[in-house]
Amino acid sequence: MRDPEVTDLIAIFNSLFLGPYNTELVEGDDEPIYRPADDEHRHHRIIFAHGFFASALHEIAHWCVAGPERRTLVDFGYWYKPDGRTEQEQAEFERVEVQPQAYEWILTRSAGRRFNFSADNLSAGLGASDQFKRNVHRRVDQLLEEGLPPRVDQLSLALRRFYDQPALDKKQFDLSTYVESVYAKPDDQSFELETAGAAR
């Protein structure tokens, strides 16, 4: 069912980024995808699925991760295998999803909504692992300590103002509602980041 608040989200995003980044948020009828400008469309388009607010924020988060070169490629040129991944493939999926889902959690909280981790692998019966959730939570903590990248910061501020939400605080990101134990040590893995791109 279409979330009526996506109309507001589209307006907020496009007011911020259509001019500076030639990028618009578009409600789609099929699978989400990012499409750079072409002969038929003069704007880059973040196309999210079926009027879902969460889908829009997830696709925006990937856009915030992507640097200038990747934003010239369909779906940012990212590796992706659809639903039905093996355990090994799922582990790789989780490795590259830490950064975008950290951004998504921040943006979701900025809109006053509950965040849901995405494993995107329903047919294989593999949900998001507790370790993945801890890694995303650790990245959120780091971002709140170090400061948000400009695009994430801009949108977070605009959402908080529109939805009358307080300033972000670590206490708002409670991992205990998502995992059995919040005290396990996070992986010392290197996250798949594009820090140069994320900073623009």
VOBA-1610 file (N, C-alpha, C; in pm, whole numbers, padded with zeros to 5 digits, always signed):
BEGIN
Met+00084-00119+00000Met+00000+00000+00000Met+00088+00125+00000Arg+00052+00221-00081Arg+00131+00343-00093Arg+00124+00423+00037Asp+00239+00467+00081Asp+00246+00553+00200Asp+00222+00697+00156Pro+00118+00762+00206Pro+00088+00898+00160Pro+00199+00998+00190Glu+00285+00968+00288Glu+00390+01062+00324Glu+00506+01061+00225Val+00506+00970+00128Val+00614+00973+00029Val+00606+01100-00056Thr+00487+01156-00069Thr+00474+01282-00143Thr+00556+01391-00076Asp+00550+01397+00056Asp+00630+01495+00129Asp+00779+01465+00116Leu+00814+01337+00125Leu+00955+01299+00115Leu+01012+01338-00022Ile+00936+01312-00127Ile+00980+01349-00262Ile+01002+01500-00269Ala+00909+01576-00215Ala+00921+01723-00221Ala+01042+01771-00142Ile+01066+01712-00026Ile+01180+01752+00056Ile+01311+01720-00015Phe+01322+01596-00064Phe+01445+01556-00132Phe+01472+01643-00255Asn+01372+01659-00338Asn+01392+01733-00463Asn+01422+01881-00438Ser+01367+01937-00332Ser+01397+02077-00301Ser+01543+02094-00260Leu+01601+01989-00203Leu+01741+01995-00159Leu+01841+01963-00269Phe+01809+01863-00353Phe+01912+01804-00437Phe+01889+01812-00588Leu+01769+01849-00630Leu+01745+01857-00774Leu+01834+01962-00838Gly+01849+02077-00774Gly+01934+02182-00828Gly+02081+02149-00820Pro+02136+02129-00699Pro+02280+02107-00684Pro+02332+01978-00747Tyr+02251+01872-00749Tyr+02298+01741-00796Tyr+02223+01690-00918Asn+02131+01770-00970Asn+02052+01728-01087Asn+01989+01590-01063Thr+01945+01567-00942Thr+01893+01435-00904Thr+01756+01450-00841Glu+01662+01367-00889Glu+01526+01371-00835Glu+01486+01235-00781Leu+01401+01238-00680Leu+01342+01117-00623Leu+01211+01091-00694Val+01194+00967-00744Val+01080+00933-00828Val+01011+00808-00774Glu+00881+00813-00763Glu+00803+00696-00723Glu+00785+00603-00842Gly+00824+00476-00827Gly+00815+00380-00937Gly+00713+00271-00911Asp+00686+00193-01016Asp+00588+00084-01007Asp+00653-00054-01003Asp+00784-00057-01016Asp+00854-00186-01024Asp+00968-00186-00921Glu+01073-00263-00950Glu+01186-00272-00860Glu+01259-00137-00853Pro+01318-00104-00738Pro+01391+00022-00727Pro+01518+00020-00812Ile+01556+00137-00861Ile+01676+00147-00944Ile+01720+00293-00951Tyr+01849+00313-00969Tyr+01902+00447-00994Tyr+01938+00456-01141Arg+01893+00562-01206Arg+01924+00582-01348Arg+01983+00722-01369Pro+02105+00728-01423Pro+02163+00859-01452Pro+02090+00927-01567Ala+02109+01056-01580Ala+02044+01132-01688Ala+02084+01074-01823Asp+01990+01081-01917Asp+02016+01033-02053Asp+01943+01122-02152Asp+01935+01079-02277Asp+01873+01161-02380Asp+01725+01186-02353Glu+01659+01093-02284Glu+01515+01106-02259Glu+01484+01172-02124His+01579+01167-02031His+01556+01222-01898His+01676+01310-01861Arg+01652+01435-01840Arg+01762+01528-01815Arg+01812+01524-01671His+01733+01462-01581His+01775+01452-01442His+01816+01308-01410His+01913+01293-01319His+01938+01162-01259His+01815+01126-01175Arg+01783+00997-01170Arg+01661+00958-01100Arg+01686+00845-00999Ile+01646+00869-00876Ile+01641+00764-00775Ile+01497+00714-00775Ile+01477+00595-00830Ile+01342+00541-00846Ile+01319+00437-00736Phe+01223+00464-00648Phe+01196+00370-00539Phe+01069+00292-00567Ala+01046+00187-00489Ala+00944+00087-00522Ala+00808+00116-00460His+00706+00116-00544His+00566+00101-00504His+00516+00199-00398Gly+00572+00317-00390Gly+00525+00415-00294Gly+00561+00384-00151Phe+00665+00302-00129Phe+00707+00265+00007Phe+00807+00367+00060Phe+00779+00426+00175Phe+00867+00523+00237Phe+01004+00462+00266Ala+01004+00339+00319Ala+01130+00272+00353Ala+01215+00247+00228Ser+01151+00210+00118Ser+01224+00188-00006Ser+01290+00317-00053Ala+01218+00428-00040Ala+01274+00556-00081Ala+01398+00590+00001Leu+01390+00573+00133Leu+01505+00604+00217Leu+01622+00511+00190His+01592+00384+00162His+01699+00289+00133His+01773+00329+00005Glu+01699+00365-00098Glu+01763+00404-00224Glu+01837+00537-00209Ile+01781+00629-00132Ile+01851+00754-00104Ile+01982+00728-00032Ala+01981+00634+00062Ala+02103+00601+00136Ala+02212+00551+00042His+02176+00467-00054His+02276+00420-00152His+02329+00537-00235Trp+02243+00630-00269Trp+02286+00749-00343Trp+02383+00831-00260Cys+02360+00839-00130Cys+02449+00914-00042Cys+02586+00848-00028Val+02592+00718-00044Val+02720+00647-00040Val+02798+00667-00169Ala+02728+00669-00281Ala+02792+00671-00413Ala+02866+00803-00438Gly+02989+00792-00487Gly+03066+00909-00526Gly+03029+00957-00664Pro+03092+01066-00711Pro+03055+01127-00841Pro+03062+01030-00959Glu+03165+00947-00966Glu+03176+00854-01079Glu+03066+00750-01077Arg+03039+00695-00961Arg+02933+00594-00953Arg+02796+00652-00985Arg+02778+00780-00960Arg+02648+00841-00988Arg+02625+00864-01137Thr+02723+00826-01219Thr+02704+00829-01364Thr+02666+00691-01418Leu+02654+00590-01329Leu+02628+00452-01370Leu+02490+00406-01324Val+02426+00322-01404Val+02298+00263-01364Val+02319+00184-01235Asp+02233+00209-01137Asp+02243+00146-01005Asp+02382+00162-00944Phe+02450+00269-00982Phe+02581+00304-00929Phe+02688+00201-00962Gly+02656+00107-01050Gly+02752+00004-01088Gly+02783-00094-00978Tyr+02696-00102-00876Tyr+02722-00188-00762Tyr+02697-00335-00795Trp+02771-00421-00723Trp+02743-00565-00729Trp+02609-00591-00664Tyr+02531-00675-00728Tyr+02403-00713-00668Tyr+02359-00846-00725Lys+02318-00936-00636Lys+02254-01061-00677Lys+02118-01065-00610Pro+02013-01094-00684Pro+01878-01088-00628Pro+01851-01195-00524Asp+01733-01188-00469Asp+01684-01280-00368Asp+01720-01425-00403Gly+01767-01501-00300Gly+01805-01639-00323Gly+01955-01660-00311Arg+02025-01567-00243Arg+02169-01577-00228Arg+02208-01689-00133Thr+02326-01748-00155Thr+02381-01847-00063Thr+02430-01776+00063Glu+02470-01854+00164Glu+02521-01794+00288Glu+02645-01710+00260Gln+02732-01759+00174Gln+02854-01684+00142Gln+02820-01554+00069Glu+02727-01563-00025Glu+02685-01443-00098Glu+02613-01346-00006Gln+02537-01401+00090Gln+02469-01314+00185Gln+02569-01241+00274Ala+02676-01310+00311Ala+02780-01246+00392Ala+02844-01129+00316Glu+02865-01147+00187Glu+02920-01038+00104Glu+02820-00924+00094Phe+02693-00958+00078Phe+02587-00856+00074Phe+02590-00773+00202Glu+02599-00840+00317Glu+02599-00768+00443Glu+02723-00681+00458Arg+02835-00725+00405Arg+02958-00647+00416Arg+02944-00512+00347Val+02883-00512+00228Val+02873-00386+00153Val+02750-00304+00193Glu+02661-00361+00275Glu+02539-00291+00313Glu+02552-00215+00446Val+02663-00228+00515Val+02677-00162+00644Val+02661-00012+00632Gln+02734+00048+00541Gln+02729+00194+00528Gln+02590+00245+00485Pro+02533+00193+00375Pro+02401+00245+00337Pro+02294+00222+00443Gln+02298+00109+00512Gln+02193+00087+00613Gln+02217+00171+00738Ala+02341+00210+00765Ala+02365+00306+00872Ala+02305+00441+00835Tyr+02326+00484+00711Tyr+02265+00608+00664Tyr+02112+00599+00671Glu+02061+00484+00625Glu+01915+00466+00623Glu+01856+00473+00764Trp+01924+00413+00861Trp+01875+00416+00999Trp+01870+00561+01048Ile+01973+00637+01019Ile+01977+00778+01060Ile+01863+00857+00995Leu+01842+00836+00866Leu+01736+00909+00796Leu+01598+00865+00843Thr+01583+00736+00869Thr+01454+00684+00918Thr+01421+00744+01054Arg+01521+00747+01141Arg+01499+00808+01274Arg+01471+00957+01261Ser+01534+01021+01164Ser+01512+01164+01143Ser+01368+01193+01102Ala+01303+01094+01038Ala+01164+01109+00998Ala+01067+01059+01106Gly+01121+01019+01221Gly+01036+00974+01331Gly+00979+00835+01311Arg+01048+00754+01233Arg+00999+00619+01203Arg+01092+00512+01258Arg+01038+00390+01268Arg+01119+00277+01313Arg+01194+00217+01195Phe+01322+00196+01214Phe+01407+00136+01111Phe+01399-00016+01116Asn+01402-00079+00999Asn+01408-00225+00990Asn+01530-00264+00907Phe+01613-00350+00963Phe+01729-00400+00888Phe+01680-00482+00769Ser+01752-00474+00660Ser+01713-00546+00539Ser+01819-00649+00502Ala+01773-00776+00490Ala+01860-00881+00440Ala+01835-00905+00292Asp+01716-00867+00245Asp+01681-00876+00103Asp+01704-01016+00048Asn+01666-01118+00124Asn+01693-01255+00082Asn+01586-01348+00140Leu+01461-01315+00114Leu+01350-01387+00176Leu+01342-01532+00132Ser+01364-01559+00003Ser+01343-01695-00047Ser+01444-01794+00011Ala+01563-01744+00050Ala+01663-01832+00109Ala+01644-01848+00260Gly+01551-01773+00315Gly+01525-01783+00458Gly+01635-01727+00544Leu+01715-01636+00488Leu+01826-01576+00562Leu+01792-01432+00597Gly+01765-01409+00725Gly+01740-01273+00769Gly+01871-01202+00798Ala+01861-01075+00832Ala+01981-01000+00868Ala+02042-01060+00994Ser+02170-01090+00991Ser+02236-01152+01105Ser+02253-01052+01219Asp+02263-01103+01341Asp+02286-01015+01455Asp+02419-00942+01441Gln+02519-01010+01385Gln+02649-00944+01366Gln+02637-00827+01271Phe+02560-00844+01165Phe+02538-00735+01071Phe+02470-00617+01141Lys+02371-00647+01222Lys+02301-00541+01294Lys+02396-00466+01386Arg+02485-00540+01453Arg+02583-00474+01541Arg+02678-00387+01460Asn+02719-00434+01344Asn+02811-00357+01261Asn+02746-00227+01212Val+02618-00237+01174Val+02546-00117+01131Val+02534-00020+01249His+02501-00072+01366His+02487+00012+01484His+02620+00079+01519Arg+02729+00005+01509Arg+02860+00064+01536Arg+02889+00177+01438Arg+02852+00157+01311Arg+02876+00261+01211Arg+02791+00386+01240Val+02667+00365+01284Val+02584+00479+01323Val+02651+00557+01435Asp+02701+00486+01536Asp+02770+00552+01647Asp+02888+00634+01596Gln+02966+00575+01505Gln+03082+00646+01449Gln+03038+00774+01377Leu+02933+00762+01298Leu+02884+00878+01221Leu+02836+00990+01313Leu+02768+00952+01421Leu+02719+01054+01515Leu+02835+01120+01588Glu+02942+01046+01611Glu+03060+01103+01678Glu+03141+01191+01583Glu+03159+01145+01459Glu+03247+01213+01364Glu+03176+01323+01285Gly+03046+01315+01278Gly+02968+01409+01198Gly+02919+01343+01070Leu+02798+01377+01029Leu+02738+01316+00912Leu+02796+01376+00784Pro+02805+01296+00677Pro+02842+01351+00546Pro+02739+01457+00504Pro+02779+01554+00423Pro+02690+01667+00393Pro+02552+01630+00342Arg+02542+01536+00246Arg+02410+01505+00192Arg+02320+01439+00295Val+02378+01348+00373Val+02301+01283+00480Val+02259+01387+00584Asp+02352+01475+00618Asp+02323+01578+00717Asp+02213+01673+00669Gln+02220+01714+00543Gln+02117+01803+00488Gln+01979+01741+00496Leu+01970+01616+00450Leu+01839+01552+00447Leu+01790+01520+00587Ser+01880+01476+00674Ser+01841+01448+00812Ser+01784+01572+00879Leu+01850+01685+00861Leu+01802+01809+00921Leu+01666+01849+00865Ala+01650+01837+00732Ala+01522+01873+00670Ala+01410+01782+00718Leu+01437+01654+00733Leu+01335+01560+00781Leu+01299+01589+00926Arg+01399+01617+01007Arg+01371+01644+01149Arg+01289+01772+01165Arg+01317+01869+01083Arg+01239+01992+01088Arg+01095+01968+01043Phe+01079+01893+00934Phe+00945+01870+00880Phe+00861+01786+00974Tyr+00922+01682+01033Tyr+00847+01591+01120Tyr+00859+01626+01268Asp+00918+01742+01297Asp+00930+01791+01434Asp+00999+01689+01524Gln+01117+01645+01482Gln+01194+01547+01556Gln+01313+01614+01625Pro+01356+01559+01738Pro+01469+01620+01811Pro+01602+01596+01740Ala+01704+01664+01788Ala+01840+01642+01737Ala+01880+01496+01759Leu+01962+01444+01671Leu+02002+01304+01680Leu+02091+01280+01802Asp+02071+01165+01863Asp+02146+01127+01981Asp+02163+00976+01980Lys+02274+00927+02030Lys+02299+00783+02030Lys+02189+00705+02101Lys+02127+00765+02201Lys+02024+00694+02277Lys+01903+00660+02190Gln+01886+00731+02079Gln+01772+00705+01991Gln+01792+00578+01907Phe+01913+00525+01907Phe+01945+00409+01824Phe+01970+00289+01915Asp+01860+00231+01958Asp+01863+00125+02058Asp+01873-00011+01990Leu+01988-00073+02001Leu+02008-00202+01934Leu+01938-00316+02007Ser+01906-00297+02134Ser+01851-00407+02214Ser+01716-00454+02163Thr+01646-00372+02086Thr+01516-00414+02032Thr+01532-00498+01906Tyr+01655-00514+01859Tyr+01679-00586+01734Tyr+01758-00717+01753Val+01840-00727+01858Val+01925-00844+01876Val+01911-00897+02018Glu+01948-01025+02037Glu+01936-01087+02168Glu+02040-01031+02265Ser+02161-01006+02214Ser+02266-00951+02298Ser+02334-00837+02225Val+02343-00722+02290Val+02407-00607+02226Val+02555-00598+02261Tyr+02604-00696+02340Tyr+02739-00683+02394Tyr+02843-00760+02315Ala+02804-00838+02218Ala+02902-00909+02137Ala+02990-00809+02063Lys+03115-00846+02046Lys+03210-00757+01979Lys+03180-00750+01831Pro+03171-00629+01773Pro+03150-00617+01629Pro+03267-00672+01551Asp+03242-00710+01426Asp+03350-00755+01339Asp+03453-00645+01322Asp+03579-00682+01309Asp+03683-00586+01274Asp+03703-00584+01124Gln+03594-00596+01051Gln+03602-00596+00907Gln+03613-00454+00855Ser+03665-00440+00736Ser+03668-00308+00673Ser+03540-00291+00595Phe+03468-00184+00622Phe+03342-00160+00555Phe+03367-00111+00414Glu+03273-00141+00326Glu+03282-00100+00186Glu+03236+00045+00176Leu+03330+00138+00192Leu+03296+00279+00193Leu+03352+00351+00073Glu+03286+00460+00038Glu+03340+00553-00060Glu+03343+00687+00008Thr+03441+00705+00097Thr+03439+00821+00182Thr+03450+00951+00104Ala+03526+00949-00003Ala+03539+01072-00084Ala+03405+01111-00143Gly+03334+01010-00194Gly+03204+01038-00253Gly+03101+01074-00148Ala+03107+01007-00034Ala+03008+01032+00069Ala+03023+01172+00128Ala+03140+01230+00112Ala+03164+01361+00172Ala+03117+01476+00084Arg+03057+01444-00033Arg+03020+01549-00126Arg+02868+01566-00135
//
